[in-house]
Amino acid sequence: MAQMAVKVFGHRFRNPVIPAAGPNVGTGDQIARAARGGAGGLLAKTISVRAAEVPRPDMYRYSSGALLNTELWSELAPEDWFEREYAIASAAAREHGLPLIASLGYSADDLRALGPKVQAKGIDLIEFSIHYLDPRQLADTARALRESVSIPIIAKLSPHYGDLGEAARILDPYVDGFACINSFGPTLAIDLERAEPVLGSKFGYGWISGPPLKPLAVRSVFEVARVSDKPIIGVGGISRGEDLIEFFMAGASLVGVCTAALLKGQSVYGRIAQEASNWLDKHGYRDIREVQGLYLKKYGQGQRVVTQTEECPRVDAERCTGCTLCERVCFYDAITAPPKGVARVEADSCFQCGLCVSVCSFGVLAFQPRDQVTRLTIQ
Ligand SMILES: Cc1cc2nc3c(=O)[nH]c(=O)nc-3n(C[C@H](O)[C@H](O)[C@H](O)COP(=O)(O)O)c2cc1C
């Protein structure tokens, strides 16, 4: 079985899957459940200098695995955390031998007030969120926390900033690592029957999370990894072992899970770690660290852009089921796929767009690996 334990920020995580901030870690008891659910390390919901007044309803299942939410930060007062919740979370962390991360927001003054109190509670690391900051406040805010505590600090980046590579460059001198990304928005969904908002915020706006966020999150991890060697917690749409592998290949050192835990329960962390371990076994890797940065190393400087190739997808005639889906999605009329027969690709008409390859759920259509394609016209 592939080795899944990792040492990050100077701490041992029994596997790289930790909770990301949300109601899944909204109390000490929930954090203890995440530990029992197999999380490799622990994280507590974001707190600020006062309790959040959260509009209700604040969560809506948008598609099978996605959520819209209008949560802010913890609805518990910071005193509740300092008097009770962190103690419960710390006890769970000790019992399972896991590092514990506190999450703080938002201004420089908030972080100066909260950081030393968190450190005094014996918490191992602090994540701070830039979600409500103006980009011009990034450096001062990070510096304020850096100067207030001696434990490692992690900047959690939000995708509405745009260029997260640039944000990482600004924050890098002050932080020990990054978490990418927070939920994205604002977005809007409407209850059609009642022409009403599905969420309780002023205009019904909410922030999207779960699988639709994943490609944006993977790209963000990659962007940040291109400008900083510091550890990155990849967050956004992770629900399966293969998602973990993808984030690691982009440059992540840990991954965080929120939406999948909310929709599937707290055992999701251990399941994702187990699935990733199975994937590694199947692909001949012995340690999760072997896949870390694989994509980053190969494509950190980009790839040769191919605007025309003479290769077109090949059909594995033995395995073609004759489902005809490839013909239906071919808008270049290059595929003939008789029902229950074998698909055929007409090379002269094929645009090499790739859609047929990606929709074939049987893996019957395949491009040649890029490095084996010999006849290329490069622009
Ligand atoms: C209901 C809900 C509440 C959240 N609360 C916080 C929070 O307090 N602090 C924070 O940094 N991120 C918060 N997030 C963002 C998540 O931690 C995570 O970054 C984002 O949802 C993407 O990961 P996911 O697709 O696994 O949910 C929240 C997300 C959801 C869905």
Ligand as a Chemical Component Dictionary entry (heavy atoms), coordinates in Angstrom:
data_LIG
# 
_chem_comp.id                   LIG 
_chem_comp.type                 NON-POLYMER 
_chem_comp.pdbx_formal_charge   0 
_chem_comp.three_letter_code    LIG 
# 
loop_
_chem_comp_atom.comp_id 
_chem_comp_atom.atom_id 
_chem_comp_atom.alt_atom_id 
_chem_comp_atom.type_symbol 
_chem_comp_atom.charge 
_chem_comp_atom.model_Cartn_x 
_chem_comp_atom.model_Cartn_y 
_chem_comp_atom.model_Cartn_z 
_chem_comp_atom.pdbx_ordinal 
LIG C1  C1  C 0 -20.870 26.449 3.658  1  
LIG C2  C2  C 0 -19.449 26.860 3.460  2  
LIG C3  C3  C 0 -18.822 27.638 4.433  3  
LIG C4  C4  C 0 -17.496 28.058 4.247  4  
LIG N1  N1  N 0 -16.882 28.787 5.213  5  
LIG C5  C5  C 0 -15.575 29.160 5.048  6  
LIG C6  C6  C 0 -14.897 29.866 6.074  7  
LIG O1  O1  O 0 -15.428 30.140 7.147  8  
LIG N2  N2  N 0 -13.607 30.229 5.826  9  
LIG C7  C7  C 0 -12.961 29.924 4.658  10 
LIG O2  O2  O 0 -11.783 30.270 4.493  11 
LIG N3  N3  N 0 -13.580 29.214 3.695  12 
LIG C8  C8  C 0 -14.860 28.836 3.863  13 
LIG N4  N4  N 0 -15.489 28.091 2.900  14 
LIG C9  C9  C 0 -14.730 27.732 1.670  15 
LIG C10 C10 C 0 -14.171 26.313 1.776  16 
LIG O3  O3  O 0 -13.266 26.188 2.852  17 
LIG C11 C11 C 0 -13.442 25.926 0.478  18 
LIG O4  O4  O 0 -12.345 26.796 0.285  19 
LIG C12 C12 C 0 -14.322 26.003 -0.762 20 
LIG O5  O5  O 0 -15.644 25.670 -0.477 21 
LIG C13 C13 C 0 -13.802 25.085 -1.858 22 
LIG O6  O6  O 0 -13.643 23.764 -1.407 23 
LIG P1  P1  P 0 -14.773 22.620 -1.600 24 
LIG O7  O7  O 0 -15.135 22.590 -3.048 25 
LIG O8  O8  O 0 -14.144 21.371 -1.074 26 
LIG O9  O9  O 0 -15.916 23.075 -0.759 27 
LIG C14 C14 C 0 -16.801 27.676 3.061  28 
LIG C15 C15 C 0 -17.443 26.885 2.109  29 
LIG C16 C16 C 0 -18.754 26.465 2.290  30 
LIG C17 C17 C 0 -19.393 25.599 1.247  31 
# 
loop_
_chem_comp_bond.comp_id 
_chem_comp_bond.atom_id_1 
_chem_comp_bond.atom_id_2 
_chem_comp_bond.value_order 
_chem_comp_bond.pdbx_ordinal 
LIG C1  C2  SING 1  
LIG C2  C3  SING 2  
LIG C2  C16 DOUB 3  
LIG C3  C4  DOUB 4  
LIG C4  N1  SING 5  
LIG C4  C14 SING 6  
LIG N1  C5  DOUB 7  
LIG C5  C6  SING 8  
LIG C5  C8  SING 9  
LIG C6  O1  DOUB 10 
LIG C6  N2  SING 11 
LIG N2  C7  SING 12 
LIG C7  O2  DOUB 13 
LIG C7  N3  SING 14 
LIG N3  C8  DOUB 15 
LIG C8  N4  SING 16 
LIG N4  C9  SING 17 
LIG N4  C14 SING 18 
LIG C9  C10 SING 19 
LIG C10 O3  SING 20 
LIG C10 C11 SING 21 
LIG C11 O4  SING 22 
LIG C11 C12 SING 23 
LIG C12 O5  SING 24 
LIG C12 C13 SING 25 
LIG C13 O6  SING 26 
LIG O6  P1  SING 27 
LIG P1  O7  DOUB 28 
LIG P1  O8  SING 29 
LIG P1  O9  SING 30 
LIG C14 C15 DOUB 31 
LIG C15 C16 SING 32 
LIG C16 C17 SING 33 
# 
